[in-house]
């Protein structure tokens, strides 16, 4: 029994690798240079200013909300008893603040492929 339909290629499976590409600040500056026509110095300064604002806001104890992307939240962790796993010795863990990130539903859907990514900006 022969079907006249052409066989579709098998789906592409992306396996994690040790060398996963990473988007760096330099890459972001290059994208601003390429897509918006800013000069390289302006692009680098804009990226640095953005991250300085995010960092300063988090340092002051405020959360950062980026619509359609996600939220960076400051979480206060109370002091607690801990244990050195090598020796079993009991050690105190000091109170501290940690930064958490929660992706927006929109970002999660785009990453999962449930909705198409928005068109590139010009």
Buried (B, 14 or more C-beta within 10 A) or exposed (E): EEEEEEEEEEEEEEEEEEEEEEEEEEEBBBBBBEEEEBEEEBBBBBBEEEEEEBEEBBEEEEEBEEEEBBBBBBEEEEEEEEEEEEEEEEEEEEEEEEBEEEEBEBBEBBEEEEEEEEEEEE
